[in-house]
């Protein structure tokens, strides 16, 4: 691999483990040489090192006070290697290491000696992440942590530290990987000063939230007093969209059924002359409940929309039926067999059909909004629906962080696939903002900045998005 390294690694994504001997400069020359030799022996004894080297999918770079291991196998390889090293260090108490891990691009360069070497963001960021830690820390970039978050075995080991300011004022999101047996649970020194600042920020946010909550409660009390008399009268132009049933063989497609329901509900809510119950109020009910009249009465609506979604590959079947709650009778039903690329027309057709059945007159602007396609990129839309599904999941404290991280991951992917996807930018901003306020995500400056930029991007792309 080394003879043709430049050709082989151009524009490749590598998974980098950067290792540094803490206190190296304070050692004598003999002690430095002994420490590097000891580190080399421990590293070479790890299973991940041996497997990658045997497969010719590893590059080793000496850094003087440590080394960088560049894996071309999997994102887990440097993490597993770091875990092996952390366990091995228990038998080498004098060797104090800190480690940083990142996956990113690297490329071949010719150094001053004329030899081929490596450079690129993959190496640079791994080193910056490492420099945020102290002895025994195993620190990961957000990118690596997001990949590991998908797997149950890694999730309990990931502890978000927030943003660390590194060279040139760059802010890096850092995750501390540790358990009772590996890593270092102590807060790195660079983060200790930030801890007090974050505590003050949380208090400020909490105070603001309490003030807003008090204002909302006061407004609600005033409005409820005025509306009590009319609350018992249910408008004929009212509807609740119950959760759609996932009829796909692959139960993992439940996100798609949830997304279609939410998108139809969103389009209906754009009609000013139609009362639409929020998803928050309907999500606790079944897709086809037996006591439909009672549920409609509880929700204060005259009509209910039920649906079933079946997805197989790029083919989708959607069955919907509009029911008059008082008599439990069907007003309208239809089946839509479409390709994924034509899914937006189904959402639009359903909304228009319901408006016709309930004799709701649409304005020209409402017709345009209902028929609008949020994106032309179906992969971006699928990522958006996956992210949306995470935001719709019920979340206690134990699951909240996983839901926020899952939503972030897919919404970031959606806007990467289609940078003009305003709806996805808007939802990303909401996820970040909620995560910041509730501390479902680490309330860092970087998170707050992403929320602001996402909101600004959404409004720049579609100024009337919030209407």
Steps between C-alpha positions, in 0.01 A plus 500: 500500500784741585650499149182628343354672805440833328289344227309276736396749763417807293162630615447199726321509833722369779429418863774652712621426853741768623707404807712730714728426798400750770796680661738381226699826487582474871669163457871450442614381156544145627158508666341635181651220291391240755145642509467494119634143484256392771209666318600339170505153654157547661347634177643218289354245741141620448268286291374795292855603406595147399184442294525830312873456437451144375232624259731782385235752613704695755751783486720584800633851549756584769443841660795519739299493822254240375353374176203508266336179382307544177251218444330426168276226641199630697408798723506263797862393445674798670246493784553129563876555485475783756295277731763225472774751582307637797471150646867422431616819674391357836819292484707806404417764764795724411385540139237776495315534169222713359319403181285675240292342223345643183390374159573730209683553171876453465727527198854415402761777503872510429694628801834684504692171491324401180304226673127449479314605815141562604312823560141617520207579728474140619841525666477863607165469675597173672801683644290801606248271670782323684644832618172575680567214744733401780670173595282188448232688304357342184331787317292474183380755250123545467520334159642177641266505801194539274599181315553308825175633650306268270633195685380398847842374611662844453218727613556471880868586453441831320494816714458835327745766622378776269723726293873541550680802356812390315756656266390808300190537722333195347220343707497119508225288649668240721371174649673323791501121470531320831358233729599361839779304330633729227566866429487791743170623642654821635412824324801615290669815628403693188134440582512576872493878448218461247290305748428807712421708191254235379333487841444876485369467144253231607372720781450788258318276251288348779405845629400611150301180448315550829409856405370382162312215665335740744395724211360203306305375802357846561396530136348151507291583806365814335421324174342199670261725692382650174469168320324293770153576369580394145711197591203263495417585136698280261558648156421282198821631346722327754721194476749285690761298311561181699835315487538311172548124526826357363402201285849444358665163555808686619397653832793741471282688248283630785683831464354532150140452616554754779649745254217471247242555774684807626544647151128460419412658835740787428343567160150496649607743772585754228127534422368793703134392481573154642558411865777238521596333828872491570695175483588536868132450584449201269823302530378301802211343308505191281483527122152342488340522846170328580348789696543758225200724592625531858854584387371764258295650783808512723695673224215734413476409130226390264720291271792260527753390239644148526774358282722203423838514330685216330851560364708252303812624329403809302131402483246642745133420562299741715140430606305784659141537616315805627241418767211705636542441872141549620364217284829310460434501124745529211484821298789422268773241452772445244810294428814652351765281334801716421875503465702675769583774252129582478423491872439875527204482263330250734533733798363786290212294352389378843494853640302633202251211512433559869445871435250410227313250719472750787403777257793716597580766244871534430665829413751515217785529750375198696480289185861590420621415851318166502642405159856614576788249487743560788788342304573333169751266662320186619804381699503830687127462566549148633773626735265781608222250580745291704606808693138607544416156642756551777336830595161328524615220729388510863809577702565469866827630637682177421400504132495871437866538407485210255195653331668839467820349361307280256297796376814711464680230303228452237405867469864594446513229234184638336639853466831359380319314222288806418637830638180673377269279711348779713267273699790283614706806596205622707455169682875478566482843661206389718681181608815693589306768688292250697809295575676812626216616725411157642867388515398196297811607311807655657416877506814619324575816306545284190151351539342841549683631193383206287141563610528868405661431163248226416208733579650782293563264209142369511352850498738616226396208279129529583403825678135391547589158643355577842163609367 
